[in-house]
Every structure is written in structure tokens, then in C-alpha cells.
Amino acid sequence: MSATSSTPSIAPENARTVMLPLKKLEKCSVCQKTDGLRLCSACGEKVYCGSECQTNDWAEHKKQCGKTDRINLSSFYPLLACMLAAPHLDPDKPKHPALTHKILNEPNPSNRHGVCGFPDGYQSRLVVLGDSCDPSLIWSNLEAWWPTAESPKVRGKLFQRFLYEGYLLPHLVSMCFALLAEMYTTTSGPGKRRIRLQYSSSPIADFGIVKGAVEVKNQDKFSYFLADEQKFMHGQNPEDHYWVYFTTIRGEEVLLECGMFVFNFCTMVGNLDPYLKHGLPPLDAVPAHLVNREFRRLAPSLHYEKERFSVLRDVELGEAVRCSREYLRPQDSRAIVGFMEKVAGRTCSAVEKEITLSWCMHLCEVLHANLEAQEYRNFPLNPSLAIFDDPGELDFDTPEEDEQWFRYMVKWNRKQRRGEITAEQLGQVFRAYKEAPDNVREELARHPSRALNLRRSRRDINKRM
């Protein structure tokens, strides 16, 4: 399959239609009651209040029922993460300037003085780029590329952070389009299989892309100085960030974050062999963080939503999948690009458009092959997780300090869940603790309410400075 500007005919059996799942668990489809609701155990797409209504409706419902393969997002998301990582290895992806030039300075993680301020107010770690060099030579000789790295591990991690920088939105649009086209056009019937995502026991009712910002320290952002051109440029901006949301029929929300590795947020999934059988490149581990109910219970949010855009329920994208088994029509390409520009709030570049359309089709192939082979039946129930930390990054806290930190955050998370503080204030107390000296941490653990005052006083001092 490939994107094309021509409009050849398509066989009727290959034309696709999006089959929207139920949006909410609101009322019995027979008697309209709102209590004791449950889903049809076979298809998961019809709501009843009890066995009597389900029995009475069976004569009509059996025409559309059929069995649904329900895939739990908790075991399936590593495949989506691999689909998002693969485009970064595409040889046609524009090369990151830091991967085509030698590094002249020392942007090591231990360098606490590597953060620079710029006239526009932006603060970040500066990377000075010198002579240009062949990217293929960099791959084979990383030491020559960055000779002042503290260790091979530090050098390799920085290389990978650069590799994953940029084009986050085009990759997310491509992956979400493939999910729409390959999973949510399936239906039951002779020789067919309806496949749907669920989280826990609840079907996914919507998914799409969130535009927002993420909490990132200045030392984990990049800016670049190209010595040969005598110019500065900023790297990926955490204030212009994107991630995927999934909402269940019961209103629970789960987020998939795969774009923060460049910001040194290094939660990964590994042991990827089960996910790489159909058209994906060899990968050891890929960035992925599933923000679910358990994580929200124990940690403050790093994400600040500005706007969200449904992919599953977007009418134009729903029409754009029609011929996606074989090609994209010109109007399909316009719909996909139009959606991306609506999310971005700007006109996208020709490169962004080309990346999106080409990877829409390739990821459709990847996901189609996985679903056709029912690979999801072989995915581990509990994906293998790891943190790609900098050397020494996890060596600072003793077990006693870890327990102190845990008690502190549990207290504040309870307050946030009860509505006593906002999510923004929860982030403030998280940062207050992490930035405080040891003696202040002990005081905050005993008197948590002082954390907000500490954050306010620091802001006042910074303003006066």
C-alpha cells in the first residue's frame, strides 16, 4: 500500500466503514432504565439492565451481535509504542542537526552549569555543534562524535534522545489513523472478526490526541548552537506537546505518553520480540508510559491539557479510511493533513505532511498484519518495563528517604482526590519537596501544608530577581 494522488477503483469488499462503539453507559437499550447496567457479554456493544431485557431483545440483537475480540490496552500499548518509535529510524526522516555534527561542549548530566537563558526567556541545556559529519560514521564511532562524554552509557543515551526528537505530532496522527482504519472498521460475520480495545473490563469509547504542555526541568530541554552557521535553535518544546488519550464507556481515562524521552523522562518498555513480527524494525526498548488509575493515585500529573481532538469520532477521518486497505485518495490525504493542522493550530510543513501520509499507510500494514495473525493473543499481560536512567540518577535517595517521600505524596494525593487542592497545586508540592534540602524535606514530611508556602516564596524571590 502507498499514498497516491490517483483514484483507482476499489473492490466493494475492500471498502471500509468505521464502526463506532457505544459512547457512554447511560441506559438500558430496551426499557431505558439507568440502574444496574451491563454490557452484552458477547459483543460488548449493547446495554441492558438485566437478563429479562436482554432475553426479550435477543431476537433482534442477534442479527448484529457476534463475538468481539476485546484486547486490553494494558497489554496492547507496547505495540502502539513500537509503531510510534519506528518512524524515528526511517532513513528518509530529516536528520537531526546534532546527529550530523560533532559535539564540542560537555552536555553531561552531571554538568549542573550547562543551562543557558535566551533573550526570548527560554532556558535549556545548550549543545554546541561543530564540524558536520556523515551520520553513518557517527553510528559506527560515537566516541568521535562526542569525545567529552562521561561514559559510553551517557553518550549512547544522548544519541538516542536526539534520535527521538521532533515530528511527534505526525507520528501520533499516523499511529492513531492506523488504529482507526485497522481496528475500528472490523465487524463480526462469516469469515470476519470484530476487534476492539478495552481497559480493564470497559470498552474504549473514544481515543484521540491531546495538545498541551508537560512539566520538564530546564536541564532536560535542549537548545543548539551551530558553530559553522553562528546560529541558535531550540529543540522540542514541552509547552507544545502531544499525547494520546483513551476514554472508556464508563468515563475512565488512560493516557499514552511516548514523546518525553527527549526530555529525559525515560520510562521504557522492553523485551519487544512479540511486537516486532510484522514490518517493524529491530528495537531493544522504546519510550512508553501508560498513565492509568494506579499511577494517578501515587504521583502528581506531569501533563497539562489545553485541547483534545477525537480520532475515533472525527467524521472526516472516518471517511478517509474508506480506501486505506489499498491507497489514500486525494480527499483522504487532505482530511488527514487537515486534522493534523487543526491539532497543531498552524500550517504544517511539507516534510510533516509527507511523513504523516507515508507512515499512515505503513502503520496500517503493520497493524493489519498483527490483527490478522491475532498476535495480541501472545502479548504479555504485564509488559516489561524499565527506566533508562543516567548514571547516578537513582543513587541519591536512601530507603528511608524513599519511604519519607512516599508518605508525603500519599497525603497530598488524598487531598487532591478529595478536591481540597488542584492538580496544579499537587504539582507545586511535588516540586517543592524535590527541590528542597534534606533538612527541609524532613520538615515538609512532618508538616506537608508548608509546601505550598515554600513554592510561593520561591516564586516571589524569582520575580524580585
C-alpha positions as CSV (number, residue, x, y, z in Angstrom):
1,M,0.0,0.0,0.0
2,S,1.2,3.5,-0.7
3,A,-0.2,7.0,-0.7
4,T,-1.2,8.1,-4.2
5,S,-2.8,11.1,-5.9
6,S,-4.7,8.9,-8.4
7,T,-8.1,7.5,-7.7
8,P,-8.3,3.9,-8.9
9,S,-11.4,1.9,-8.2
10,I,-11.6,-0.3,-5.1
11,A,-13.5,-3.6,-4.8
12,P,-16.6,-3.1,-2.7
13,E,-15.5,-5.8,-0.2
14,N,-12.3,-3.8,0.5
15,A,-14.1,-0.5,1.2
16,R,-14.1,0.3,4.9
17,T,-16.6,1.9,7.2
18,V,-15.8,3.0,10.8
19,M,-18.0,1.1,13.3
20,L,-18.4,3.4,16.3
21,P,-18.6,1.8,19.7
22,L,-21.1,3.0,22.3
23,K,-20.1,6.4,23.7
24,K,-21.5,6.0,27.2
25,L,-23.0,3.5,29.6
26,E,-26.2,5.5,30.0
27,K,-29.4,3.5,29.9
28,C,-30.9,0.1,29.0
29,S,-31.4,-0.2,25.3
30,V,-34.8,-1.8,25.9
31,C,-36.5,-0.2,28.9
32,Q,-34.3,2.9,29.3
33,K,-33.5,2.2,32.9
34,T,-30.3,3.7,34.2
35,D,-29.6,1.3,37.2
36,G,-27.7,-2.0,37.2
37,L,-26.5,-1.6,33.6
38,R,-24.3,-4.2,32.0
39,L,-23.0,-4.9,28.5
40,C,-23.8,-7.8,26.3
41,S,-21.0,-10.3,27.2
42,A,-20.5,-11.4,23.5
43,C,-20.2,-8.2,21.6
44,G,-19.9,-5.6,24.4
45,E,-21.8,-3.1,22.3
46,K,-25.4,-3.3,23.7
47,V,-26.5,-2.2,27.1
48,Y,-29.1,-4.0,29.3
49,C,-30.4,-3.6,32.8
50,G,-30.8,-7.3,33.4
51,S,-31.4,-10.7,31.9
52,E,-35.1,-10.1,31.2
53,C,-34.5,-7.2,28.8
54,Q,-31.5,-9.0,27.2
55,T,-33.7,-12.1,26.6
56,N,-36.5,-10.0,25.2
57,D,-34.1,-8.2,22.8
58,W,-32.2,-11.3,21.6
59,A,-34.3,-11.9,18.5
60,E,-33.4,-8.5,17.2
61,H,-29.9,-8.1,18.7
62,K,-28.6,-11.5,17.4
63,K,-28.6,-10.1,13.9
64,Q,-25.8,-7.7,14.8
65,C,-24.3,-9.3,17.9
66,G,-21.4,-11.7,17.0
67,K,-18.3,-12.2,19.1
68,T,-15.8,-9.4,19.8
69,D,-12.1,-10.0,20.5
70,R,-11.5,-7.5,23.3
71,I,-7.9,-6.5,23.7
72,N,-6.8,-4.9,26.9
73,L,-4.9,-1.7,26.4
74,S,-2.6,-2.6,29.2
75,S,-1.1,-5.4,27.2
76,F,-1.5,-3.8,23.7
77,Y,0.1,-0.4,24.2
78,P,3.7,-1.7,23.7
79,L,2.8,-2.4,20.0
80,L,1.5,1.2,19.7
81,A,4.7,2.5,21.3
82,C,6.8,0.5,18.7
83,M,4.7,1.9,15.9
84,L,5.5,5.4,17.2
85,A,9.2,4.6,17.6
86,A,9.7,3.1,14.2
87,P,9.4,6.4,12.1
88,H,12.4,7.8,14.0
89,L,14.5,5.1,12.4
90,D,13.2,5.9,8.9
91,P,16.2,6.8,6.7
92,D,14.0,9.4,4.9
93,K,13.3,11.3,8.2
94,P,15.2,14.6,8.1
95,K,18.4,14.2,10.1
96,H,18.6,15.9,13.5
97,P,21.4,18.6,13.4
98,A,23.0,17.1,16.5
99,L,23.3,13.8,14.6
100,T,25.1,15.4,11.6
101,H,27.6,17.5,13.6
102,K,30.3,16.8,16.2
103,I,29.5,17.9,19.8
104,L,32.1,20.4,21.0
105,N,31.0,21.1,24.6
106,E,30.1,18.9,27.6
107,P,26.3,18.5,28.0
108,N,26.8,15.7,30.5
109,P,24.0,15.1,33.0
110,S,26.4,15.9,35.9
111,N,27.1,19.3,34.5
112,R,24.9,21.5,36.7
113,H,26.0,24.7,34.9
114,G,25.0,23.7,31.4
115,V,21.7,25.5,31.4
116,C,21.6,28.8,29.4
117,G,19.0,31.5,29.3
118,F,18.0,33.1,25.9
119,P,16.6,36.6,25.1
120,D,13.1,35.0,24.5
121,G,13.0,33.8,28.1
122,Y,13.6,30.1,27.1
123,Q,16.0,28.2,29.3
124,S,17.6,24.9,28.4
125,R,20.8,22.8,28.2
126,L,23.0,24.1,25.4
127,V,24.6,21.7,22.9
128,V,27.4,23.3,20.8
129,L,27.7,21.6,17.4
130,G,30.9,21.8,15.4
131,D,32.0,20.2,12.1
132,S,29.5,18.4,10.1
133,C,30.0,14.7,9.6
134,D,28.3,11.7,7.9
135,P,25.5,10.3,10.1
136,S,26.5,6.8,9.1
137,L,30.0,7.4,10.6
138,I,28.5,8.7,13.8
139,W,26.6,5.4,14.3
140,S,29.9,3.4,14.0
141,N,32.0,5.8,16.1
142,L,30.1,7.6,18.8
143,E,33.2,8.5,20.7
144,A,34.5,10.6,17.8
145,W,31.1,12.3,17.6
146,W,31.1,13.3,21.3
147,P,34.6,12.7,22.8
148,T,33.9,14.5,26.2
149,A,31.0,12.3,27.3
150,E,31.4,11.0,30.9
151,S,30.9,7.4,29.8
152,P,29.7,5.3,26.8
153,K,26.3,4.9,28.5
154,V,25.9,8.7,28.8
155,R,27.0,9.1,25.2
156,G,24.6,6.4,23.9
157,K,21.7,7.9,25.8
158,L,22.2,11.4,24.5
159,F,22.4,10.0,21.0
160,Q,19.0,8.3,21.5
161,R,17.4,11.4,22.9
162,F,18.4,13.3,19.8
163,L,17.2,10.4,17.6
164,Y,13.7,10.7,19.2
165,E,13.5,14.4,19.0
166,G,11.0,16.0,16.6
167,Y,8.0,15.1,14.5
168,L,5.9,13.9,17.4
169,L,2.6,15.0,16.1
170,P,3.0,13.5,12.6
171,H,3.9,10.2,14.2
172,L,0.9,10.3,16.6
173,V,-1.5,11.1,13.8
174,S,-0.2,8.2,11.7
175,M,-0.5,5.7,14.5
176,C,-4.0,6.9,15.5
177,F,-5.1,6.8,11.9
178,A,-3.9,3.2,11.6
179,L,-5.7,2.2,14.8
180,L,-8.9,3.8,13.4
181,A,-8.6,2.2,10.0
182,E,-7.5,-1.3,11.0
183,M,-9.3,-2.0,14.3
184,Y,-12.4,0.1,14.3
185,T,-13.6,-0.9,10.8
186,T,-13.7,-4.6,11.8
187,T,-17.0,-6.3,12.4
188,S,-18.4,-9.7,13.0
189,G,-19.8,-12.1,10.4
190,P,-18.8,-15.1,8.3
191,G,-15.0,-15.1,8.0
192,K,-14.8,-11.8,9.9
193,R,-13.6,-10.8,13.3
194,R,-14.7,-7.7,15.3
195,I,-11.7,-6.4,17.4
196,R,-11.9,-3.7,19.9
197,L,-9.8,-2.2,22.7
198,Q,-10.8,-2.1,26.3
199,Y,-9.2,-1.0,29.6
200,S,-9.8,-3.3,32.5
201,S,-13.3,-4.6,31.7
202,S,-14.6,-1.5,30.0
203,P,-14.6,-1.0,26.2
204,I,-12.8,2.0,24.8
205,A,-15.4,4.6,23.7
206,D,-13.1,7.2,22.3
207,F,-9.5,7.9,21.6
208,G,-7.6,10.8,20.1
209,I,-4.8,13.3,20.6
210,V,-4.3,15.8,23.4
211,K,-2.5,19.1,22.8
212,G,-0.9,20.6,25.9
213,A,2.2,21.0,28.0
214,V,4.4,18.8,30.2
215,E,6.4,19.6,33.3
216,V,10.1,19.5,32.3
217,K,13.2,20.8,34.1
218,N,15.3,23.3,32.2
219,Q,18.3,21.0,32.2
220,D,16.3,18.3,30.4
221,K,15.4,20.6,27.5
222,F,17.8,21.2,24.6
223,S,19.0,24.2,22.6
224,Y,21.7,24.1,19.9
225,F,24.4,26.4,18.7
226,L,25.6,25.6,15.2
227,A,29.1,27.0,15.1
228,D,29.6,26.9,11.4
229,E,26.4,28.9,10.8
230,Q,26.7,31.0,14.0
231,K,23.0,30.5,14.9
232,F,21.0,29.2,17.8
233,M,17.9,26.9,17.6
234,H,15.6,25.5,20.3
235,G,14.8,21.8,20.5
236,Q,11.5,20.2,21.1
237,N,9.3,22.5,23.3
238,P,7.5,20.9,26.3
239,E,4.9,23.8,26.0
240,D,3.9,22.4,22.6
241,H,3.4,18.7,23.5
242,Y,1.1,15.9,22.3
243,W,0.0,12.6,23.7
244,V,-2.8,10.0,23.2
245,Y,-5.9,9.7,25.3
246,F,-8.3,6.7,25.6
247,T,-11.7,7.0,27.3
248,T,-13.7,4.0,28.4
249,I,-17.5,3.6,28.2
250,R,-17.6,4.3,32.0
251,G,-15.7,7.6,31.6
252,E,-12.3,6.4,32.9
253,E,-9.4,7.9,31.0
254,V,-5.9,6.5,30.3
255,L,-3.1,8.4,28.6
256,L,-0.3,7.0,26.5
257,E,2.8,9.1,26.6
258,C,5.6,8.2,24.2
259,G,7.1,11.6,23.4
260,M,9.0,12.6,26.5
261,F,12.2,10.5,26.1
262,V,13.9,13.6,24.6
263,F,13.1,15.4,27.9
264,N,14.9,12.7,29.9
265,F,11.6,11.1,31.0
266,C,12.9,7.6,30.3
267,T,10.2,5.1,31.2
268,M,10.5,2.3,28.6
269,V,9.0,-1.0,27.5
270,G,11.5,-3.7,26.6
271,N,11.6,-7.4,25.6
272,L,9.9,-6.4,22.3
273,D,10.1,-9.5,20.2
274,P,6.3,-10.3,20.5
275,Y,5.5,-6.9,18.9
276,L,8.0,-6.8,16.1
277,K,6.9,-9.6,13.8
278,H,5.2,-7.6,11.0
279,G,7.1,-4.8,9.3
280,L,8.7,-3.0,12.3
281,P,12.5,-2.5,12.6
282,P,14.6,-4.2,15.3
283,L,14.1,-2.4,18.6
284,D,15.5,-3.1,22.0
285,A,13.3,-0.8,24.1
286,V,11.0,2.1,23.3
287,P,9.7,5.1,25.2
288,A,6.2,4.4,26.6
289,H,4.3,5.4,29.7
290,L,0.7,4.4,30.3
291,V,-0.8,6.9,32.7
292,N,-3.6,4.9,34.4
293,R,-5.5,4.9,37.6
294,E,-2.7,3.4,39.6
295,F,-0.2,6.0,38.5
296,R,-2.6,8.8,39.1
297,R,-3.2,7.6,42.7
298,L,0.5,7.7,43.6
299,A,2.0,10.5,41.5
300,P,1.2,14.1,40.5
301,S,0.4,14.8,36.9
302,L,3.1,16.0,34.6
303,H,0.5,16.8,31.8
304,Y,-1.4,20.0,31.4
305,E,-4.1,19.7,28.8
306,K,-5.0,22.6,26.5
307,E,-7.3,20.9,23.9
308,R,-8.2,17.4,22.7
309,F,-9.2,16.0,19.4
310,S,-11.0,12.8,18.9
311,V,-9.7,10.5,16.2
312,L,-12.3,7.7,16.6
313,R,-15.2,10.1,16.2
314,D,-13.8,12.5,13.7
315,V,-16.2,12.4,10.7
316,E,-13.6,13.3,8.0
317,L,-11.1,10.8,9.3
318,G,-13.8,8.2,9.4
319,E,-14.4,8.8,5.7
320,A,-10.7,8.9,4.9
321,V,-10.3,5.2,6.0
322,R,-12.6,4.0,3.2
323,C,-9.9,3.0,0.7
324,S,-7.0,2.7,3.2
325,R,-6.6,-1.0,2.6
326,E,-5.1,-0.2,-0.8
327,Y,-4.4,3.6,-1.1
328,L,-5.3,7.1,0.0
329,R,-7.5,9.2,-2.2
330,P,-6.6,12.9,-2.6
331,Q,-9.5,13.8,-0.3
332,D,-8.3,11.3,2.2
333,S,-4.8,12.9,2.3
334,R,-6.4,16.3,2.7
335,A,-8.5,15.1,5.6
336,I,-5.5,13.6,7.4
337,V,-3.4,16.7,6.9
338,G,-6.3,19.0,7.8
339,F,-6.8,17.1,11.1
340,M,-3.1,17.4,11.9
341,E,-3.1,21.1,11.2
342,K,-6.3,21.5,13.4
343,V,-4.4,19.8,16.3
344,A,-1.2,21.8,15.7
345,G,-3.1,25.1,15.3
346,R,-0.8,26.1,12.4
347,T,0.0,25.2,8.8
348,C,2.3,22.1,8.8
349,S,5.4,21.9,6.7
350,A,5.7,19.8,3.5
351,V,8.0,17.4,5.4
352,E,5.5,16.9,8.2
353,K,2.8,16.2,5.7
354,E,4.9,13.7,3.8
355,I,6.0,11.9,7.0
356,T,2.4,11.6,8.1
357,L,0.9,10.3,4.9
358,S,3.6,7.8,4.2
359,W,3.6,6.4,7.8
360,C,-0.2,6.3,7.9
361,M,-0.1,3.7,5.1
362,H,2.9,1.8,6.5
363,L,1.5,1.6,10.0
364,C,-1.8,0.4,8.6
365,E,0.1,-2.5,7.1
366,V,1.9,-3.2,10.4
367,L,-1.3,-3.2,12.4
368,H,-3.3,-5.1,9.8
369,A,-0.8,-7.9,9.8
370,N,-0.7,-8.1,13.6
371,L,-4.5,-8.2,13.9
372,E,-4.8,-10.7,11.1
373,A,-2.4,-13.0,12.8
374,Q,-4.0,-12.4,16.2
375,E,-0.6,-11.6,17.6
376,Y,-2.3,-9.8,20.5
377,R,-3.1,-13.2,22.0
378,N,0.6,-13.7,22.5
379,F,1.4,-10.3,24.1
380,P,2.5,-10.5,27.7
381,L,-0.3,-9.5,30.2
382,N,2.3,-7.4,32.0
383,P,4.7,-5.6,29.6
384,S,8.4,-5.5,30.6
385,L,9.1,-2.0,32.0
386,A,12.5,-0.3,32.6
387,I,13.9,3.1,33.3
388,F,16.8,4.3,31.1
389,D,18.4,6.4,33.8
390,D,21.6,8.5,33.7
391,P,24.5,7.0,35.8
392,G,24.0,8.1,39.4
393,E,20.5,9.4,38.7
394,L,18.8,6.8,41.1
395,D,21.6,6.8,43.6
396,F,20.7,9.8,45.7
397,D,17.8,8.6,47.9
398,T,18.2,6.1,50.8
399,P,15.4,3.6,51.5
400,E,14.4,5.9,54.5
401,E,14.2,8.9,52.2
402,D,12.1,6.9,49.7
403,E,9.7,6.0,52.4
404,Q,9.5,9.6,53.6
405,W,8.8,10.7,50.0
406,F,6.1,8.1,49.6
407,R,4.3,9.1,52.8
408,Y,4.5,12.8,51.8
409,M,3.0,12.2,48.3
410,V,0.2,9.9,49.6
411,K,-1.0,12.7,51.9
412,W,-1.1,15.2,49.1
413,N,-2.7,12.8,46.6
414,R,-5.5,12.2,49.0
415,K,-6.1,15.9,49.3
416,Q,-6.2,16.3,45.5
417,R,-8.7,13.4,45.1
418,R,-10.9,15.0,47.8
419,G,-10.9,18.3,45.9
420,E,-9.1,20.1,48.6
421,I,-6.3,21.2,46.2
422,T,-6.0,21.5,42.5
423,A,-3.8,19.3,40.2
424,E,-1.6,22.4,39.7
425,Q,-1.1,22.7,43.4
426,L,-0.3,19.0,43.6
427,G,2.5,19.6,41.1
428,Q,3.7,22.5,43.2
429,V,4.1,20.4,46.3
430,F,5.8,17.7,44.3
431,R,8.4,20.2,43.0
432,A,8.8,21.8,46.4
433,Y,9.8,18.5,48.0
434,K,12.2,17.5,45.2
435,E,13.9,20.9,45.2
436,A,14.2,21.2,49.0
437,P,17.4,20.5,51.0
438,D,17.4,17.3,53.2
439,N,16.5,19.2,56.5
440,V,13.6,21.0,54.7
441,R,12.3,17.7,53.3
442,E,12.1,16.2,56.8
443,E,10.1,19.3,57.9
444,L,7.8,19.0,54.9
445,A,7.2,15.3,55.6
446,R,6.0,16.3,59.2
447,H,4.1,19.4,58.1
448,P,3.0,18.9,54.4
449,S,0.9,22.1,54.3
450,R,4.1,24.2,54.3
451,A,5.0,23.0,50.8
452,L,2.6,25.4,49.1
453,N,4.0,28.4,51.1
454,L,7.6,27.3,50.1
455,R,6.7,27.3,46.4
456,R,5.0,30.7,46.7
457,S,8.0,32.2,48.5
458,R,10.4,30.9,45.8
459,R,8.3,32.4,43.1
460,D,8.3,35.8,44.9
461,I,12.1,35.6,45.2
462,N,12.5,34.8,41.5
463,K,10.2,37.7,40.5
464,R,12.2,40.1,42.6
465,M,15.5,38.9,41.0
